[in-house]
Amino acid sequence: GPLVPRRGGGGARRVYTKGASEVVLELCSRIAQPGGEATAMDAGARARFDEAIGKMADEGLRTLTVAYREIAAGEEEPKDLEEDLILLAVLGLEDPVRPEVPGAIRACKEAGIVVRMVTGDNARTAAAIAKKCGILGDEIEEGQVMTGAQFRERVVRPDDEINMEEFDKIWMDLRVLARSSPLDKLTLVTGIQQSKISKPQTVAVTGDGTNDAPALKQADVGFAMYINGTQVAQQAADIVILDDNFQSIVAAVKWGRCVYDNICKFLQFQLTVNLTACAIAVLGASVLTKSPLTVIQLLWVNMIMDSFASLALATEDPRPDVLKRRPYPRNQPLLSAMMLRSLVCHSMWQIFILFFLIFAVGDVCESSAPGSHHCTVARHDALGDLKSGRPTSFDQDVFVEEDFCVPFFNPKDNSTFALSEDGTMLPLRSEEYCREGAEQDGMPTQHYTLVFTAFVMLQLFNQINARKIHGEANVFSGILDNKLFLSIMAMEFFMQVLMVNTPGFNTAMGCTPLTFSQWVGCFFIGLTELPLNLVIRRVPLRWFPGESAEQALLETDEDRETGGGFGKKRRSDNDGVPLLVMGSKAI
């Protein structure tokens, strides 16, 4: 510290020093007494002060030693002022842990996040604070607490490069790095990112000082303090914590996982609709020469899977269990094996149902009343009593063994005419007879309207399945908490009824009104998506490419009790979970 002139000292001066207890204590050779004199510090006194400092540190107090040195009048100022000091006081400062921090640390452990504390406090103080927070257990294992000097000695080479072989022996067990410098924090972050003994790690760092900027910049996610943080740290960070509270970091993790899950939900639903719609449009047009779904109907389907689905699925709030599962490895594909299983199996079921409705339903008529949706005389009797909406040429080629449409009049073909008494050739059928079917091909039919409505109902119920992407059996869990989802579901169903059964709207959509029994049938066809989802859960995931989300989510109760699998093998570290390197000011 600066030289302070002594009042009434005749030119005598005094220099004061404060700092880390064990460091300043080593510089002291005498002890100040109440009367103003100083006595020599022997080994016994030094041991008593060391013991007192240790006791305060074990209670979580940050210890500070204050000392001074007398410079007599006329004495030349020594080159090193901080030596041969007189011990004035040893202080224990308490910085209480915020009440919400232990719960937040526990939530991080349940979420599979390893929390490491990097601090300037001495090792015993840091360990005591870490115990209060829950970073360390009651029993400290070997290698969990280390000082910055020990850390540098082991992992930093003379050329300032990281000794990765030695680093890999340390970082998995390390939980508290005490008496550390900002360079130690940067070394720790860089080493974890470069480590090859586990899957790639996601490292988050908290910091508030200018010296923390390199570590904040190096980290995958940098959290800077707003209240106590410098502008340099805030500019180097990715996220600024407005209240300087560790609980806010947990909230950021929770919302980050929620956004990621919501995107996956939307993709799972959208790709299922796309796969089904493309199959119906392309295969239907290839086989029937005309798509069963009109352009305007496909536009409505596109609105369901894009606009409405994004609002319904991508706006769900975080569920309480979002922090009770292990995180995704950073190299996991966006489409997990579980999502692929869902979209492929649901699409196959929908394609089967719709093709069944297209080809197994629909009578081929020899004659029918004008405007009727039922045959007066049927040449091919299919399931139900609906008149076929398929192209007439397709029905004649596939379902009718003999051509019941008499060919046009041909004078050279005796089968096309009959002779009158006077020998005049009379055509058996008029030219308009065979055109009737072609004209009817362009008219809306109940058959294709039924196919369109069944398709939409399948998507509406599969939208409920898409709310869960981790193989949960109960897809209705939390559905009542999302009022927007329920509102959009109701609106989609109402709009479908409006477009099918309301005159004017159904004409534009290429539909014709359905009966109540037909609506009930379509509803139950869509309802099959819910029990089907339970069956799909039994399909082996190994049949599908990509790393399964189950591998990132499964954990035992024992794992949670030890912080997400942080046992002897440090399974969580090996599984590539996020790591949070934080300073003590965040707690």
Stockholm file with secondary structure:
# STOCKHOLM 1.0

chainA/1-587         GPLVPRRGGGGARRVYTKGASEVVLELCSRIAQPGGEATAMDAGARARFDEAIGKMADEGLRTLTVAYREIAAGEEEPKDLEEDLILLAVLGLEDPVRPEVPGAIRACKEAGIVVRMVTGDNARTAAAIAKKCGILGDEIEEGQVMTGAQFRERVVRPDDEINMEEFDKIWMDLRVLARSSPLDKLTLVTGIQQSKISKPQTVAVTGDGTNDAPALKQADVGFAMYINGTQVAQQAADIVILDDNFQSIVAAVKWGRCVYDNICKFLQFQLTVNLTACAIAVLGASVLTKSPLTVIQLLWVNMIMDSFASLALATEDPRPDVLKRRPYPRNQPLLSAMMLRSLVCHSMWQIFILFFLIFAVGDVCESSAPGSHHCTVARHDALGDLKSGRPTSFDQDVFVEEDFCVPFFNPKDNSTFALSEDGTMLPLRSEEYCREGAEQDGMPTQHYTLVFTAFVMLQLFNQINARKIHGEANVFSGILDNKLFLSIMAMEFFMQVLMVNTPGFNTAMGCTPLTFSQWVGCFFIGLTELPLNLVIRRVPLRWFPGESAEQALLETDEDRETGGGFGKKRRSDNDGVPLLVMGSKAI
#=GR chainA/1-587 SS CCEEECTTSTTCEEEEEEEEHHHHHHTEEEEECTTSCEEECCHHHHHHHHHHHHHHHHTTCEEEEEEEEEECTTCCCCSCCSSSEEEEEEEEECCCCCTTHHHHHHHHHHTTCEEEEECSSCHHHHHHHHHHHTSSCSSCCTTSEEEHHHHHHHHBCTTSCBCHHHHHHHTTTCCEEESCCHHHHHHHHHHHHHCCSSSCCCEEEEECSGGGHHHHHHSSEEEEESSSCCHHHHHHCSEEETTCCHHHHHHHHHHHHHHHHHHHHHHHHHHHHHHHHHHHHHHHHHHHSSCSSCHHHHHHHHHIIIIIHHHHHTTCCCCGGGGSSCCCCTTSCSSCHHHHHHHHHHHHHHHHHHHHHHHHEEEEEEECCTTCSSCSEEEECCEEEEECCSCHHHHHHHTCSSCCSCCCCCTTCGGGEEECTTCCEEESSCTTTTHHHHHHHTSCCHHHHHHHHHHHHHHHHHHHHTTCCSCCSCTTTTGGGCHHHHHHHHHHHHHHHHHHHSTTHHHHHTCCCCCHHHHHHHHHHHHTHHHHHHHHTTSCGGGSCSCCHHHHHCCCHHHHHTTSSCSTTCHHHHTTCCEEEECGGGC
#=GC SS_cons         CCEEECTTSTTCEEEEEEEEHHHHHHTEEEEECTTSCEEECCHHHHHHHHHHHHHHHHTTCEEEEEEEEEECTTCCCCSCCSSSEEEEEEEEECCCCCTTHHHHHHHHHHTTCEEEEECSSCHHHHHHHHHHHTSSCSSCCTTSEEEHHHHHHHHBCTTSCBCHHHHHHHTTTCCEEESCCHHHHHHHHHHHHHCCSSSCCCEEEEECSGGGHHHHHHSSEEEEESSSCCHHHHHHCSEEETTCCHHHHHHHHHHHHHHHHHHHHHHHHHHHHHHHHHHHHHHHHHHHSSCSSCHHHHHHHHHIIIIIHHHHHTTCCCCGGGGSSCCCCTTSCSSCHHHHHHHHHHHHHHHHHHHHHHHHEEEEEEECCTTCSSCSEEEECCEEEEECCSCHHHHHHHTCSSCCSCCCCCTTCGGGEEECTTCCEEESSCTTTTHHHHHHHTSCCHHHHHHHHHHHHHHHHHHHHTTCCSCCSCTTTTGGGCHHHHHHHHHHHHHHHHHHHSTTHHHHHTCCCCCHHHHHHHHHHHHTHHHHHHHHTTSCGGGSCSCCHHHHHCCCHHHHHTTSSCSTTCHHHHTTCCEEEECGGGC
//
